[in-house]
């Protein structure tokens, strides 16, 4: 199928792992409620009920190389200074946030403008999507009152 990119802006209560778990479960429900992947992946007599039910499939050569091409393909939140690895989500460092958004405290508009600059191939915007496949980055986003009420997740899936 090839590589694909995806992004989500989600409610944020201060816990990256909790926000990630919520969006992963929601995307799982979309895929399986609408039958996008469900029939071909579910073992006979064992319906999937949560995103956790997919964990064993990553060892399967077919699924492991295909994935879902959504946020479901990442689950391990790592430290901002850690090395991006398969299936990890890494919060941006403050330096990366300044590079991509012009501030250490980006708002939703800053994130969206950075995405637009990247889509328009604006010089200097390439780093925003310099994410290894099967991994993602995230950054809390400020609202008008200065609170981190949202978080952006963006990443790549596929080979």
Beta strands, then each sheet from edge to edge (+ up, - down):
strand 1: 4-11
strand 2: 76-78
strand 3: 88-91
strand 4: 135-142
strand 5: 148-157
sheet 1: 1+ 5- 4+ 3+ 2+
end
